[in-house]
Amino acid sequence: MFQSITPMRAFMAISVFATTCVPLYSQDEVEVIEVAPARPAQEVPSSGFKDATVLLGVRLVKDAKTQTEVLGRVLDMVFVNQTGQVTHFVVSSTGGRSTAIDASKLTWHETEKVFTSNLTTDEFQAMPMFDPSRLESLVPANMKKVDTTDASSKKDSDDADDEPEEKVQDEGAEDELKQDEDGKAKQKAKPLPILATLSTVMGYDIRTEDDAVVGRARKLILDLGQRRIAYIGIRVQNTVNYVPYSTAKPTWNDNRRVELRLEATREQIASTPQPSEENGLGIDDPQYRKCLDKYFAEAKSSK
């Protein structure tokens, strides 16, 4: 009734069984090695804080990758005295011609160490030449002071016509009291220049709150994202101490030269926190910048 299985059929049955079932039985015995997904290459964050002098001489190009079309090189920068805001970059072309370009038209590329701009060569060449003696021509419209001299003079004149003669004489007497001992009228205080160049700011004398001169800026640290001077580097002995530019107030000195007067004492400047593992490793480290800002905020509030 039953047919015996031939050796050939038996061999085929065993082969099929081994092919289909052995993996099921040996699944617990074979070690399964999971391959972790490849990690993307870690990107080095580009620093938004740079020593301004390091940026001098860098190229202005059309494309940061190819850098084939070079418009010129950065020669200088124009700042707002009171705030440290960068308004213009002074760029020289290959022919030795320098032009002040609006700072918003330049973009810094940390990896390639170049500036780029959407300006065409023709647009760049059509810009007026930079004249450092006429910085007032570069003052942004929102910073220009409105001259109200004529309006105020007219108002004073109208008021004088309506007032009694005795009042006018009193005003004349007050004017005489404003004259100095030599009988010469005191000159009206000269307003501070709104703008200054990098070389000018580096040449400012720096005086502390206790009237001590601590020298001049050794470094000016730019916040490229905000396009402003963030910190002044002042050398005290062999150490560079960083001070927020917001604590520095430009003012005239006795020699009628602009200086930076800090809202801190010489002792506080000398005790400025230095880079360390606890507060950061340098001016580029956000933790260190927070440490500096906190230090000077506490120094100001302790007065």
C-alpha positions in Angstrom: 0.0 0.0 0.0 2.7 2.3 0.8 5.6 3.0 -1.4 9.0 3.3 0.2 10.9 6.6 -0.2 13.8 6.3 -2.5 17.1 7.6 -1.3 17.0 10.4 -3.9 13.6 11.6 -2.6 14.7 11.4 1.0 17.8 13.5 0.2 15.6 16.1 -1.5 13.2 16.3 1.4 16.0 16.8 3.9 17.5 19.5 1.7 14.2 21.4 1.5 13.7 21.1 5.3 17.2 22.5 5.9 16.6 25.3 3.6 13.3 26.4 5.0 13.4 25.5 8.7 16.9 25.6 10.0 17.0 29.5 10.2 13.8 29.3 12.3 15.4 27.0 14.8 18.8 28.7 14.8 17.5 32.3 15.1 18.1 32.4 18.9 21.6 31.1 18.5 23.0 33.4 15.9 24.2 36.8 17.2 22.5 39.7 15.4 24.8 42.7 15.0 23.0 46.0 14.6 24.9 48.6 12.6 24.4 52.0 14.0 23.5 54.7 11.4 26.4 56.8 10.3 26.6 60.1 12.2 26.7 63.2 10.1 29.9 65.1 10.1 29.9 67.6 13.0 29.9 71.2 11.7 32.2 73.6 13.4 30.0 76.6 14.4 31.1 79.8 12.7 32.0 82.5 15.1 30.1 85.8 14.9 32.7 87.6 17.0 35.9 88.8 15.3 38.8 91.1 16.0 38.2 94.0 13.6 41.8 94.2 12.6 41.8 90.6 11.4 39.1 91.5 8.9 41.3 94.2 7.3 42.7 93.0 4.0 40.2 90.2 3.4 38.7 90.0 0.0 35.2 91.1 -1.2 34.0 88.6 -3.8 30.9 87.7 -5.7 30.8 84.1 -4.7 32.4 82.6 -1.6 32.9 79.1 -3.1 34.6 80.0 -6.4 36.1 83.4 -5.4 36.7 84.1 -9.1 35.3 87.6 -9.3 37.1 89.8 -6.7 35.7 93.3 -6.2 38.4 94.5 -3.8 39.7 94.2 -0.2 38.4 95.7 3.0 40.6 98.6 4.1 38.7 100.2 7.0 35.3 100.4 8.7 33.1 103.3 9.7 31.4 103.2 13.2 28.9 105.2 15.1 30.8 106.8 17.9 28.1 106.4 20.6 27.0 102.8 19.8 29.8 101.2 17.9 27.4 100.3 15.1 29.2 99.6 11.8 27.6 101.6 9.0 30.1 101.1 6.2 33.1 99.0 5.1 35.7 100.8 3.1 36.8 98.7 0.2 39.6 99.3 -2.2 39.6 98.1 -5.8 42.5 96.8 -7.8 43.1 100.3 -9.2 43.7 101.7 -5.7 40.3 103.4 -5.6 38.5 103.1 -2.3 34.7 103.2 -1.7 32.5 103.1 1.4 29.9 100.4 1.0 26.9 100.1 3.2 27.6 97.4 5.8 24.3 95.7 5.2 25.4 94.9 1.6 28.3 92.7 2.8 28.1 89.2 4.2 30.9 87.5 6.1 31.7 83.8 5.4 33.6 82.2 8.3 34.7 79.1 6.4 36.0 80.8 3.4 37.2 83.9 5.3 35.8 86.3 2.7 33.0 88.9 2.4 30.5 88.6 -0.4 28.2 91.2 -2.0 25.4 91.3 -4.6 26.9 94.5 -6.1 28.0 94.3 -9.7 31.4 95.5 -10.7 29.8 98.4 -12.5 27.8 99.4 -9.4 30.9 99.2 -7.3 32.9 101.4 -9.7 30.1 103.9 -9.9 30.1 104.6 -6.2 31.8 107.8 -5.0 35.4 107.7 -3.7 35.8 107.5 0.1 37.0 110.7 1.7 37.8 110.2 5.5 37.6 113.9 6.0 33.9 114.0 5.0 32.4 111.3 7.2 29.3 113.4 7.7 28.3 112.5 4.2 27.9 108.9 5.3 25.7 109.5 8.3 22.5 107.5 8.0 19.3 109.6 7.5 17.9 108.4 10.9 20.9 109.7 12.7 21.1 113.1 11.2 20.3 116.0 13.5 17.7 118.4 12.4 18.9 122.0 12.5 16.2 124.0 14.3 18.3 127.1 14.7 16.3 129.2 12.3 13.0 128.1 13.7 14.1 128.8 17.3 15.6 132.1 16.4 12.4 133.2 14.7 10.3 132.0 17.7 12.6 134.0 20.1 12.2 137.0 17.9 8.5 136.8 17.8 8.3 136.3 21.6 10.6 139.4 22.1 8.3 141.6 20.0 5.3 140.6 22.2 7.2 141.1 25.6 7.7 144.4 27.4 10.9 146.3 26.8 12.0 145.8 30.4 12.0 142.0 29.9 14.2 142.3 26.9 16.7 144.4 28.9 16.8 141.7 31.5 17.6 139.1 28.9 20.4 141.2 27.7 21.8 141.4 31.2 21.7 137.7 31.5 23.7 137.4 28.3 26.3 139.6 29.8 26.6 137.3 32.8 27.3 134.4 30.4 30.5 136.1 29.2 33.8 134.9 30.6 36.3 137.1 32.6 38.0 138.3 29.4 34.7 139.7 28.1 34.5 137.1 25.3 31.4 135.1 24.8 31.8 131.4 25.7 31.8 129.2 22.6 29.0 126.7 22.3 30.1 123.1 23.0 31.2 121.4 19.8 29.1 118.3 19.2 30.9 115.0 19.0 31.3 113.5 15.5 28.6 111.0 14.8 30.9 108.6 12.8 34.5 107.5 13.2 36.8 105.1 11.3 38.4 102.0 12.8 41.8 103.6 12.9 40.4 106.6 14.7 38.6 104.5 17.4 41.8 102.5 17.9 43.6 105.8 18.5 41.2 107.0 21.2 42.6 107.4 24.7 40.6 105.3 27.2 40.0 106.7 30.6 38.3 105.0 33.5 35.6 106.3 35.9 38.3 107.2 38.5 40.0 109.4 35.9 42.9 107.0 35.2 44.2 106.6 31.6 44.5 102.9 30.8 45.9 103.4 27.3 44.2 102.6 24.0 42.2 99.8 22.5 44.4 96.8 21.6 41.5 95.0 20.0 38.0 95.9 18.9 35.8 92.8 18.9 33.0 92.9 16.3 29.7 91.2 16.5 29.3 90.4 12.8 25.7 89.3 13.2 24.7 92.7 14.7 27.4 94.6 12.8 28.7 96.5 15.8 31.7 96.8 18.2 30.8 94.4 21.0 34.0 94.6 23.2 37.2 96.7 23.6 40.4 94.8 24.4 42.5 96.8 26.8 46.0 95.7 27.8 46.7 96.0 31.5 50.3 94.9 32.0 50.5 91.6 30.1 46.8 90.8 30.0 44.2 91.9 27.5 41.0 92.7 29.4 37.7 92.9 27.5 35.2 95.6 28.2 31.7 95.9 26.6 31.6 98.9 24.3 28.2 99.8 25.8 30.1 100.9 28.9 32.3 103.3 27.0 31.1 106.9 26.4 32.9 109.0 23.8 33.6 112.5 25.1 35.9 115.4 24.5 39.0 115.6 26.7 40.8 118.8 27.8 42.8 118.8 24.5 39.7 118.8 22.4 40.2 115.2 21.3 37.7 112.4 21.5 38.4 109.8 24.2 36.4 106.8 25.5 35.4 107.1 29.2 34.5 103.8 30.8 31.8 103.3 33.3 34.2 101.3 35.5 37.2 101.9 37.7 40.8 100.9 36.9 40.6 98.2 39.6 37.5 96.8 38.0 39.1 96.7 34.6 42.2 94.9 36.0 39.9 92.3 37.7 38.0 91.5 34.5 37.2 87.7 34.4 39.7 85.9 32.2 38.8 82.9 29.9 38.7 79.6 31.7 37.0 76.2 31.7 34.3 77.6 33.9 33.3 80.8 32.0 34.4 79.8 28.5 37.6 79.5 26.5 37.6 82.8 24.7 35.7 85.8 23.5 34.0 83.6 20.9 32.4 81.5 23.6 28.9 82.6 24.5 29.4 81.5 28.2 32.4 83.8 28.5 30.5 86.7 26.9 27.7 86.2 29.4 30.2 86.2 32.2 31.7 89.5 31.0 28.3 91.1 30.7 27.2 90.0 34.1 30.5 91.2 35.7 30.1 94.8 34.3 26.4 94.9 35.0 27.1 94.1 38.6 30.0 96.6 38.7 27.6 99.3 37.4 24.8 98.5 39.8 27.1 98.5 42.8 27.8 102.2 42.5 
